[in-house]
Structures are given as C-alpha cells and as structure tokens.
Amino acid sequence: MNLTKSQLKKIEAYLDAKKLTQMDLRYEVLDHMAQGIEASMENYKLDFQEAFSQETKKWDSELRESTSVWMGLAWAGPKIVMRKCVKTVQLSYKTTLLLTVLTLGFFFLLSQFIDKNMIIVIITKTFSVGYLMCTAFLVYGYYRIKASGYDTSYGKIFRMHALGYSFTYVFLNPWVVEFLGTYQMHGNIWIKSFIPMLFLMYSYNFWNLYKLHFQTKKVNLA
C-alpha cells in the first residue's frame, strides 16, 4: 500500500509545524512515518486519519522543541535535531583534541632537530596563515550554505558556530595581535600553543560539516 500525494503532503505539513526542516532528518522521519501509517492502515484496517493521528502521537515527543547547552541555549529546534547536533559537536571536540595533540607532537619532534627560535617562527606562521584561511573559509562557507536553499543539521551547526569562531580566528591571529603590540611567544611554547592550536584544528570540523551539508542533498536526490 502506498500513500497518495495528498496524504504525504499532510505528513509534510505536520513536519513543517514541528519545524523539522533539516533535510538529512526530515526525509528519514517522513519515510518512517509513511511506513508506520501504511502498516496501521493495512494491519489494523484503520483509515488514513486514524493511522495518521496514532503515528503523530509516537513522534510528538521526538519533535518537540528542545535546547542544549552544547549548542547554546539561545538555539532551539526539534529534539531529534538537537540530539544529532549534540552528537556531532561532541565528536568534533574529540577529533579536535586528537588533531591538536598529534600536530603539537609533530612540532615537538621537529624541535629536537632545529633551533627553538625557528620552531617559534614556524608555529607563529602556522597560526597566522591558518587563521587567515579559516576566517576566509568560514565567511565563504556561511554564505554558500545559506544560499544553498535548503537546511541540514550539518549546515545548522556550521552557521551557529561560524560567527563566533571567525571572530576568534581574527583576534587570535598573531599578525593582528602583533599589530596591537601584545603578541609574545616566550616561556613554554607548548603550553602557550595548546589553546590556539585547538581552535586551528577545529577548522577541520567546519570543512567536514560543509561537505556533509552539500552531500546530503546529493544522497537524497539519488
């Protein structure tokens, strides 16, 4: 048994009312709801309206508006969306920490073979160029995702965090800090480099979110 176009539109209207606009989850929920309604109509001989009412009761809890400290309490959305976003963000933090440790480990090994002052120059240039590239990418990515004309959980995370990180990349950039006359890399360079490197390595997650946003549409249209 297949639902009619008008019946599918009624499910979509329900998802619209619940503000489930993220393509990667919307199509999945739509498919699950359609299958559940079809099963109820076939197995229990219910009409569409009765089966639809039963199915929406199952999903009301998952689609109620929710917030999370991981995403910022000012941002809200369906519970199912926020849960996926939180899992994505938590994984990104783990990835960032691993990349940071590996990168600093590489620089530490390099420091065994070259002068400490040269290491400071290399790390400083890495932050300078890296932050500049990250800032440019965040601005570009933000407007590309916004102009894509559709929403995903990946695009949501990107847009939510892009502004804050772009300001961080600007004001942590050694070129900017040096211009303000406050940049120093004295003392333990590994401790001083840890937090800046964390921010730099987080840029990998922005790139991943950007790719997943655009891949989602290709998958759903395939």
PyRosetta script that sets phi, psi and omega in degrees:
from pyrosetta import init, pose_from_sequence

init()
pose = pose_from_sequence("MNLTKSQLKKIEAYLDAKKLTQMDLRYEVLDHMAQGIEASMENYKLDFQEAFSQETKKWDSELRESTSVWMGLAWAGPKIVMRKCVKTVQLSYKTTLLLTVLTLGFFFLLSQFIDKNMIIVIITKTFSVGYLMCTAFLVYGYYRIKASGYDTSYGKIFRMHALGYSFTYVFLNPWVVEFLGTYQMHGNIWIKSFIPMLFLMYSYNFWNLYKLHFQTKKVNLA")
pose.set_psi(1, 130.3)
pose.set_omega(1, 178.2)
pose.set_phi(2, -116.6)
pose.set_psi(2, 139.1)
pose.set_omega(2, 179.1)
pose.set_phi(3, -73.9)
pose.set_psi(3, 152.3)
pose.set_omega(3, 178.3)
pose.set_phi(4, -78.7)
pose.set_psi(4, 167.2)
pose.set_omega(4, 179.1)
pose.set_phi(5, -61.0)
pose.set_psi(5, -40.1)
pose.set_omega(5, -179.5)
pose.set_phi(6, -66.4)
pose.set_psi(6, -34.9)
pose.set_omega(6, 178.0)
pose.set_phi(7, -70.0)
pose.set_psi(7, -40.4)
pose.set_omega(7, 177.0)
pose.set_phi(8, -64.8)
pose.set_psi(8, -36.8)
pose.set_omega(8, 178.0)
pose.set_phi(9, -64.2)
pose.set_psi(9, -33.1)
pose.set_omega(9, 178.3)
pose.set_phi(10, -67.4)
pose.set_psi(10, -37.3)
pose.set_omega(10, 176.1)
pose.set_phi(11, -65.6)
pose.set_psi(11, -42.0)
pose.set_omega(11, 179.0)
pose.set_phi(12, -63.3)
pose.set_psi(12, -37.1)
pose.set_omega(12, 178.0)
pose.set_phi(13, -64.1)
pose.set_psi(13, -37.4)
pose.set_omega(13, 176.9)
pose.set_phi(14, -63.5)
pose.set_psi(14, -44.1)
pose.set_omega(14, 179.4)
pose.set_phi(15, -66.7)
pose.set_psi(15, -34.4)
pose.set_omega(15, 175.2)
pose.set_phi(16, -62.5)
pose.set_psi(16, -43.5)
pose.set_omega(16, -179.4)
pose.set_phi(17, -64.0)
pose.set_psi(17, -31.4)
pose.set_omega(17, 178.4)
pose.set_phi(18, -86.1)
pose.set_psi(18, -0.5)
pose.set_omega(18, 178.8)
pose.set_phi(19, 61.7)
pose.set_psi(19, 35.0)
pose.set_omega(19, 174.4)
pose.set_phi(20, -90.3)
pose.set_psi(20, 87.9)
pose.set_omega(20, -175.9)
pose.set_phi(21, -104.4)
pose.set_psi(21, -9.1)
pose.set_omega(21, -176.5)
pose.set_phi(22, -73.1)
pose.set_psi(22, 116.3)
pose.set_omega(22, -172.4)
pose.set_phi(23, -56.8)
pose.set_psi(23, -40.7)
pose.set_omega(23, -176.0)
pose.set_phi(24, -64.2)
pose.set_psi(24, -26.5)
pose.set_omega(24, 178.9)
pose.set_phi(25, -103.5)
pose.set_psi(25, -32.8)
pose.set_omega(25, -176.9)
pose.set_phi(26, -59.8)
pose.set_psi(26, -48.8)
pose.set_omega(26, -178.5)
pose.set_phi(27, -65.1)
pose.set_psi(27, -35.7)
pose.set_omega(27, 178.3)
pose.set_phi(28, -65.2)
pose.set_psi(28, -47.4)
pose.set_omega(28, 179.4)
pose.set_phi(29, -66.3)
pose.set_psi(29, -41.3)
pose.set_omega(29, 178.1)
pose.set_phi(30, -57.9)
pose.set_psi(30, -43.6)
pose.set_omega(30, 179.7)
pose.set_phi(31, -64.6)
pose.set_psi(31, -44.4)
pose.set_omega(31, 179.7)
pose.set_phi(32, -63.3)
pose.set_psi(32, -42.4)
pose.set_omega(32, -179.4)
pose.set_phi(33, -66.1)
pose.set_psi(33, -42.2)
pose.set_omega(33, 179.4)
pose.set_phi(34, -61.9)
pose.set_psi(34, -42.9)
pose.set_omega(34, 179.1)
pose.set_phi(35, -65.3)
pose.set_psi(35, -40.7)
pose.set_omega(35, 179.1)
pose.set_phi(36, -63.6)
pose.set_psi(36, -41.8)
pose.set_omega(36, 179.5)
pose.set_phi(37, -66.8)
pose.set_psi(37, -43.9)
pose.set_omega(37, 178.6)
pose.set_phi(38, -60.4)
pose.set_psi(38, -42.0)
pose.set_omega(38, 179.8)
pose.set_phi(39, -63.7)
pose.set_psi(39, -42.2)
pose.set_omega(39, 179.5)
pose.set_phi(40, -65.5)
pose.set_psi(40, -40.3)
pose.set_omega(40, 179.7)
pose.set_phi(41, -66.5)
pose.set_psi(41, -36.0)
pose.set_omega(41, -177.3)
pose.set_phi(42, -81.9)
pose.set_psi(42, -43.6)
pose.set_omega(42, -174.1)
pose.set_phi(43, -82.5)
pose.set_psi(43, -34.7)
pose.set_omega(43, -175.8)
pose.set_phi(44, -112.3)
pose.set_psi(44, 6.1)
pose.set_omega(44, 176.4)
pose.set_phi(45, 57.1)
pose.set_psi(45, 36.1)
pose.set_omega(45, 177.7)
pose.set_phi(46, -85.5)
pose.set_psi(46, 154.0)
pose.set_omega(46, 171.8)
pose.set_phi(47, -81.1)
pose.set_psi(47, 172.4)
pose.set_omega(47, -174.1)
pose.set_phi(48, -59.1)
pose.set_psi(48, -44.8)
pose.set_omega(48, -175.2)
pose.set_phi(49, -62.1)
pose.set_psi(49, -41.0)
pose.set_omega(49, 179.2)
pose.set_phi(50, -66.5)
pose.set_psi(50, -44.6)
pose.set_omega(50, 179.9)
pose.set_phi(51, -66.1)
pose.set_psi(51, -38.6)
pose.set_omega(51, 178.3)
pose.set_phi(52, -62.9)
pose.set_psi(52, -43.8)
pose.set_omega(52, 179.9)
pose.set_phi(53, -62.3)
pose.set_psi(53, -42.3)
pose.set_omega(53, 178.7)
pose.set_phi(54, -63.7)
pose.set_psi(54, -42.3)
pose.set_omega(54, -176.7)
pose.set_phi(55, -67.7)
pose.set_psi(55, -40.5)
pose.set_omega(55, -179.6)
pose.set_phi(56, -65.2)
pose.set_psi(56, -32.5)
pose.set_omega(56, 177.5)
pose.set_phi(57, -63.3)
pose.set_psi(57, -34.1)
pose.set_omega(57, 179.1)
pose.set_phi(58, -68.0)
pose.set_psi(58, -32.3)
pose.set_omega(58, -173.4)
pose.set_phi(59, -97.8)
pose.set_psi(59, -11.2)
pose.set_omega(59, -177.4)
pose.set_phi(60, -55.6)
pose.set_psi(60, -40.4)
pose.set_omega(60, -178.3)
pose.set_phi(61, -67.3)
pose.set_psi(61, -42.8)
pose.set_omega(61, -178.5)
pose.set_phi(62, -69.0)
pose.set_psi(62, -25.2)
pose.set_omega(62, -174.1)
pose.set_phi(63, -105.9)
pose.set_psi(63, 4.9)
pose.set_omega(63, 178.1)
pose.set_phi(64, -71.1)
pose.set_psi(64, 152.9)
pose.set_omega(64, -177.6)
pose.set_phi(65, -65.0)
pose.set_psi(65, 137.4)
pose.set_omega(65, -175.8)
pose.set_phi(66, -144.0)
pose.set_psi(66, 160.7)
pose.set_omega(66, 175.1)
pose.set_phi(67, -131.6)
pose.set_psi(67, 169.9)
pose.set_omega(67, 178.2)
pose.set_phi(68, -152.7)
pose.set_psi(68, 141.2)
pose.set_omega(68, 177.6)
pose.set_phi(69, -66.0)
pose.set_psi(69, -25.4)
pose.set_omega(69, 178.8)
pose.set_phi(70, -66.3)
pose.set_psi(70, -30.6)
pose.set_omega(70, -177.3)
pose.set_phi(71, -100.4)
pose.set_psi(71, -12.2)
pose.set_omega(71, -174.3)
pose.set_phi(72, 98.8)
pose.set_psi(72, 124.9)
pose.set_omega(72, -173.7)
pose.set_phi(73, -66.6)
pose.set_psi(73, -14.6)
pose.set_omega(73, 178.3)
pose.set_phi(74, -74.7)
pose.set_psi(74, -17.4)
pose.set_omega(74, -179.0)
pose.set_phi(75, -101.4)
pose.set_psi(75, 133.3)
pose.set_omega(75, -179.4)
pose.set_phi(76, -134.2)
pose.set_psi(76, 158.4)
pose.set_omega(76, 178.7)
pose.set_phi(77, -176.0)
pose.set_psi(77, 177.0)
pose.set_omega(77, 177.3)
pose.set_phi(78, -54.5)
pose.set_psi(78, 143.1)
pose.set_omega(78, -176.1)
pose.set_phi(79, -54.5)
pose.set_psi(79, -41.2)
pose.set_omega(79, -178.1)
pose.set_phi(80, -63.7)
pose.set_psi(80, -34.1)
pose.set_omega(80, 178.7)
pose.set_phi(81, -72.1)
pose.set_psi(81, -47.1)
pose.set_omega(81, -178.7)
pose.set_phi(82, -62.3)
pose.set_psi(82, -37.2)
pose.set_omega(82, 179.4)
pose.set_phi(83, -64.4)
pose.set_psi(83, -43.3)
pose.set_omega(83, 178.4)
pose.set_phi(84, -65.8)
pose.set_psi(84, -40.5)
pose.set_omega(84, 179.1)
pose.set_phi(85, -62.4)
pose.set_psi(85, -42.3)
pose.set_omega(85, -179.9)
pose.set_phi(86, -62.9)
pose.set_psi(86, -43.9)
pose.set_omega(86, 178.4)
pose.set_phi(87, -61.6)
pose.set_psi(87, -40.8)
pose.set_omega(87, 179.4)
pose.set_phi(88, -64.5)
pose.set_psi(88, -43.9)
pose.set_omega(88, -179.6)
pose.set_phi(89, -66.5)
pose.set_psi(89, -42.9)
pose.set_omega(89, 179.4)
pose.set_phi(90, -61.4)
pose.set_psi(90, -41.5)
pose.set_omega(90, 177.4)
pose.set_phi(91, -65.0)
pose.set_psi(91, -37.5)
pose.set_omega(91, -179.7)
pose.set_phi(92, -64.8)
pose.set_psi(92, -34.9)
pose.set_omega(92, 178.3)
pose.set_phi(93, -67.4)
pose.set_psi(93, -39.4)
pose.set_omega(93, 177.9)
pose.set_phi(94, -64.5)
pose.set_psi(94, -43.0)
pose.set_omega(94, 178.4)
pose.set_phi(95, -62.3)
pose.set_psi(95, -42.8)
pose.set_omega(95, -179.9)
pose.set_phi(96, -61.5)
pose.set_psi(96, -44.2)
pose.set_omega(96, 179.9)
pose.set_phi(97, -62.3)
pose.set_psi(97, -43.2)
pose.set_omega(97, 179.9)
pose.set_phi(98, -63.7)
pose.set_psi(98, -45.9)
pose.set_omega(98, 179.8)
pose.set_phi(99, -63.1)
pose.set_psi(99, -36.6)
pose.set_omega(99, 179.4)
pose.set_phi(100, -65.2)
pose.set_psi(100, -46.8)
pose.set_omega(100, 179.9)
pose.set_phi(101, -62.6)
pose.set_psi(101, -43.2)
pose.set_omega(101, -179.6)
pose.set_phi(102, -65.4)
pose.set_psi(102, -41.7)
pose.set_omega(102, -178.2)
pose.set_phi(103, -67.6)
pose.set_psi(103, -46.5)
pose.set_omega(103, 177.7)
pose.set_phi(104, -65.2)
pose.set_psi(104, -33.6)
pose.set_omega(104, 176.2)
pose.set_phi(105, -62.6)
pose.set_psi(105, -39.3)
pose.set_omega(105, 177.4)
pose.set_phi(106, -63.4)
pose.set_psi(106, -46.1)
pose.set_omega(106, 179.2)
pose.set_phi(107, -64.1)
pose.set_psi(107, -35.4)
pose.set_omega(107, 178.9)
pose.set_phi(108, -64.5)
pose.set_psi(108, -43.7)
pose.set_omega(108, 177.5)
pose.set_phi(109, -63.7)
pose.set_psi(109, -39.1)
pose.set_omega(109, 178.6)
pose.set_phi(110, -63.2)
pose.set_psi(110, -33.3)
pose.set_omega(110, -177.9)
pose.set_phi(111, -68.5)
pose.set_psi(111, -15.0)
pose.set_omega(111, 178.8)
pose.set_phi(112, -76.3)
pose.set_psi(112, -13.2)
pose.set_omega(112, -174.5)
pose.set_phi(113, -116.3)
pose.set_psi(113, -16.2)
pose.set_omega(113, -179.9)
pose.set_phi(114, -129.7)
pose.set_psi(114, 167.4)
pose.set_omega(114, -175.8)
pose.set_phi(115, -63.6)
pose.set_psi(115, 145.2)
pose.set_omega(115, -179.0)
pose.set_phi(116, -59.5)
pose.set_psi(116, -40.3)
pose.set_omega(116, 179.9)
pose.set_phi(117, -62.4)
pose.set_psi(117, -35.4)
pose.set_omega(117, 177.8)
pose.set_phi(118, -67.8)
pose.set_psi(118, -38.5)
pose.set_omega(118, 176.8)
pose.set_phi(119, -61.0)
pose.set_psi(119, -42.8)
pose.set_omega(119, 178.9)
pose.set_phi(120, -61.1)
pose.set_psi(120, -41.6)
pose.set_omega(120, 178.7)
pose.set_phi(121, -63.7)
pose.set_psi(121, -44.4)
pose.set_omega(121, -178.3)
pose.set_phi(122, -63.7)
pose.set_psi(122, -45.4)
pose.set_omega(122, 179.9)
pose.set_phi(123, -64.5)
pose.set_psi(123, -42.6)
pose.set_omega(123, 179.5)
pose.set_phi(124, -61.0)
pose.set_psi(124, -44.0)
pose.set_omega(124, 179.0)
pose.set_phi(125, -66.3)
pose.set_psi(125, -36.3)
pose.set_omega(125, 177.8)
pose.set_phi(126, -60.7)
pose.set_psi(126, -45.6)
pose.set_omega(126, 178.2)
pose.set_phi(127, -66.1)
pose.set_psi(127, -43.0)
pose.set_omega(127, -176.6)
pose.set_phi(128, -61.2)
pose.set_psi(128, -54.0)
pose.set_omega(128, -178.9)
pose.set_phi(129, -69.8)
pose.set_psi(129, -42.4)
pose.set_omega(129, -178.8)
pose.set_phi(130, -61.1)
pose.set_psi(130, -46.5)
pose.set_omega(130, 179.9)
pose.set_phi(131, -65.3)
pose.set_psi(131, -37.1)
pose.set_omega(131, 178.6)
pose.set_phi(132, -64.0)
pose.set_psi(132, -44.6)
pose.set_omega(132, 178.7)
pose.set_phi(133, -65.6)
pose.set_psi(133, -39.3)
pose.set_omega(133, 179.1)
pose.set_phi(134, -63.5)
pose.set_psi(134, -43.6)
pose.set_omega(134, 179.5)
pose.set_phi(135, -60.7)
pose.set_psi(135, -46.0)
pose.set_omega(135, 179.8)
pose.set_phi(136, -62.8)
pose.set_psi(136, -41.4)
pose.set_omega(136, -179.1)
pose.set_phi(137, -66.7)
pose.set_psi(137, -39.9)
pose.set_omega(137, -179.5)
pose.set_phi(138, -63.5)
pose.set_psi(138, -41.5)
pose.set_omega(138, 177.9)
pose.set_phi(139, -64.2)
pose.set_psi(139, -47.4)
pose.set_omega(139, 179.6)
pose.set_phi(140, -61.7)
pose.set_psi(140, -49.3)
pose.set_omega(140, -177.8)
pose.set_phi(141, -62.6)
pose.set_psi(141, -40.1)
pose.set_omega(141, 179.9)
pose.set_phi(142, -58.1)
pose.set_psi(142, -48.5)
pose.set_omega(142, -176.8)
pose.set_phi(143, -76.1)
pose.set_psi(143, -29.7)
pose.set_omega(143, 175.5)
pose.set_phi(144, -65.8)
pose.set_psi(144, -43.8)
pose.set_omega(144, 179.5)
pose.set_phi(145, -66.7)
pose.set_psi(145, -42.7)
pose.set_omega(145, 178.9)
pose.set_phi(146, -62.3)
pose.set_psi(146, -38.5)
pose.set_omega(146, -177.6)
pose.set_phi(147, -80.3)
pose.set_psi(147, -7.4)
pose.set_omega(147, -177.2)
pose.set_phi(148, -66.5)
pose.set_psi(148, -23.3)
pose.set_omega(148, 176.2)
pose.set_phi(149, 83.4)
pose.set_psi(149, 6.6)
pose.set_omega(149, 176.2)
pose.set_phi(150, -144.6)
pose.set_psi(150, 166.1)
pose.set_omega(150, -174.9)
pose.set_phi(151, -119.2)
pose.set_psi(151, 146.2)
pose.set_omega(151, 172.2)
pose.set_phi(152, -140.9)
pose.set_psi(152, 165.3)
pose.set_omega(152, 176.8)
pose.set_phi(153, -65.1)
pose.set_psi(153, -31.9)
pose.set_omega(153, -179.9)
pose.set_phi(154, -69.1)
pose.set_psi(154, -43.6)
pose.set_omega(154, 177.1)
pose.set_phi(155, -64.9)
pose.set_psi(155, -34.5)
pose.set_omega(155, 179.4)
pose.set_phi(156, -62.5)
pose.set_psi(156, -46.4)
pose.set_omega(156, 179.6)
pose.set_phi(157, -64.2)
pose.set_psi(157, -43.8)
pose.set_omega(157, -179.8)
pose.set_phi(158, -56.5)
pose.set_psi(158, -51.6)
pose.set_omega(158, -175.5)
pose.set_phi(159, -68.4)
pose.set_psi(159, -33.4)
pose.set_omega(159, 180.0)
pose.set_phi(160, -66.2)
pose.set_psi(160, -35.4)
pose.set_omega(160, -173.8)
pose.set_phi(161, -101.5)
pose.set_psi(161, -14.4)
pose.set_omega(161, -172.7)
pose.set_phi(162, -60.8)
pose.set_psi(162, -44.8)
pose.set_omega(162, -176.2)
pose.set_phi(163, -63.0)
pose.set_psi(163, -48.3)
pose.set_omega(163, -179.0)
pose.set_phi(164, -62.0)
pose.set_psi(164, -43.0)
pose.set_omega(164, -179.2)
pose.set_phi(165, -71.1)
pose.set_psi(165, -34.5)
pose.set_omega(165, 179.5)
pose.set_phi(166, -64.2)
pose.set_psi(166, -39.7)
pose.set_omega(166, 175.7)
pose.set_phi(167, -64.6)
pose.set_psi(167, -40.0)
pose.set_omega(167, 178.7)
pose.set_phi(168, -62.4)
pose.set_psi(168, -44.1)
pose.set_omega(168, 180.0)
pose.set_phi(169, -63.1)
pose.set_psi(169, -34.3)
pose.set_omega(169, 178.3)
pose.set_phi(170, -69.7)
pose.set_psi(170, -50.1)
pose.set_omega(170, -171.9)
pose.set_phi(171, -82.1)
pose.set_psi(171, -11.7)
pose.set_omega(171, 172.8)
pose.set_phi(172, -95.1)
pose.set_psi(172, -9.7)
pose.set_omega(172, -178.3)
pose.set_phi(173, -62.8)
pose.set_psi(173, 122.9)
pose.set_omega(173, -179.4)
pose.set_phi(174, -54.7)
pose.set_psi(174, -32.5)
pose.set_omega(174, 178.1)
pose.set_phi(175, -63.0)
pose.set_psi(175, -40.7)
pose.set_omega(175, 179.4)
pose.set_phi(176, -71.2)
pose.set_psi(176, -45.9)
pose.set_omega(176, -178.0)
pose.set_phi(177, -64.9)
pose.set_psi(177, -39.1)
pose.set_omega(177, 178.7)
pose.set_phi(178, -65.2)
pose.set_psi(178, -37.6)
pose.set_omega(178, 176.9)
pose.set_phi(179, -61.5)
pose.set_psi(179, -35.3)
pose.set_omega(179, 178.7)
pose.set_phi(180, -80.1)
pose.set_psi(180, -5.4)
pose.set_omega(180, 175.5)
pose.set_phi(181, 79.0)
pose.set_psi(181, 22.5)
pose.set_omega(181, -177.1)
pose.set_phi(182, -121.8)
pose.set_psi(182, 3.2)
pose.set_omega(182, -176.0)
pose.set_phi(183, -82.1)
pose.set_psi(183, 129.8)
pose.set_omega(183, 176.9)
pose.set_phi(184, -143.9)
pose.set_psi(184, 141.4)
pose.set_omega(184, 175.7)
pose.set_phi(185, -128.7)
pose.set_psi(185, 60.7)
pose.set_omega(185, 178.5)
pose.set_phi(186, -105.4)
pose.set_psi(186, 168.6)
pose.set_omega(186, 178.7)
pose.set_phi(187, 78.5)
pose.set_psi(187, -148.8)
pose.set_omega(187, -178.5)
pose.set_phi(188, -76.3)
pose.set_psi(188, 104.9)
pose.set_omega(188, -174.6)
pose.set_phi(189, -68.7)
pose.set_psi(189, -24.7)
pose.set_omega(189, -177.6)
pose.set_phi(190, -74.0)
pose.set_psi(190, -39.8)
pose.set_omega(190, 176.7)
pose.set_phi(191, -68.0)
pose.set_psi(191, -43.4)
pose.set_omega(191, -178.4)
pose.set_phi(192, -68.7)
pose.set_psi(192, -24.2)
pose.set_omega(192, -177.0)
pose.set_phi(193, -90.0)
pose.set_psi(193, -13.1)
pose.set_omega(193, -171.1)
pose.set_phi(194, -63.0)
pose.set_psi(194, -54.4)
pose.set_omega(194, -177.7)
pose.set_phi(195, -64.7)
pose.set_psi(195, -47.3)
pose.set_omega(195, 176.3)
pose.set_phi(196, -57.4)
pose.set_psi(196, -36.7)
pose.set_omega(196, -179.9)
pose.set_phi(197, -70.0)
pose.set_psi(197, -34.4)
pose.set_omega(197, 175.5)
pose.set_phi(198, -57.4)
pose.set_psi(198, -46.9)
pose.set_omega(198, -179.9)
pose.set_phi(199, -64.4)
pose.set_psi(199, -39.9)
pose.set_omega(199, -179.6)
pose.set_phi(200, -65.6)
pose.set_psi(200, -43.7)
pose.set_omega(200, -178.4)
pose.set_phi(201, -69.4)
pose.set_psi(201, -23.5)
pose.set_omega(201, 178.7)
pose.set_phi(202, -65.8)
pose.set_psi(202, -19.9)
pose.set_omega(202, -179.8)
pose.set_phi(203, -60.3)
pose.set_psi(203, -27.1)
pose.set_omega(203, 176.7)
pose.set_phi(204, -58.6)
pose.set_psi(204, -38.6)
pose.set_omega(204, -178.8)
pose.set_phi(205, -68.4)
pose.set_psi(205, -35.3)
pose.set_omega(205, 175.3)
pose.set_phi(206, -63.0)
pose.set_psi(206, -41.9)
pose.set_omega(206, 178.4)
pose.set_phi(207, -62.4)
pose.set_psi(207, -41.7)
pose.set_omega(207, 179.6)
pose.set_phi(208, -64.8)
pose.set_psi(208, -42.9)
pose.set_omega(208, 178.2)
pose.set_phi(209, -62.7)
pose.set_psi(209, -41.0)
pose.set_omega(209, 179.3)
pose.set_phi(210, -60.1)
pose.set_psi(210, -47.9)
pose.set_omega(210, -179.8)
pose.set_phi(211, -63.8)
pose.set_psi(211, -44.8)
pose.set_omega(211, -177.9)
pose.set_phi(212, -64.3)
pose.set_psi(212, -34.6)
pose.set_omega(212, 178.4)
pose.set_phi(213, -59.2)
pose.set_psi(213, -48.6)
pose.set_omega(213, -176.5)
pose.set_phi(214, -78.5)
pose.set_psi(214, -27.2)
pose.set_omega(214, 176.5)
pose.set_phi(215, -70.3)
pose.set_psi(215, -29.8)
pose.set_omega(215, -177.9)
pose.set_phi(216, -58.9)
pose.set_psi(216, -43.4)
pose.set_omega(216, -179.0)
pose.set_phi(217, -66.1)
pose.set_psi(217, -40.4)
pose.set_omega(217, 179.6)
pose.set_phi(218, -61.9)
pose.set_psi(218, -41.1)
pose.set_omega(218, -179.6)
pose.set_phi(219, -66.0)
pose.set_psi(219, -44.2)
pose.set_omega(219, -176.7)
pose.set_phi(220, -73.3)
pose.set_psi(220, -22.7)
pose.set_omega(220, 177.7)
pose.set_phi(221, -89.2)
pose.set_psi(221, -13.0)
pose.set_omega(221, -177.8)
pose.set_phi(222, -70.9)
pose.dump_pdb("model.pdb")
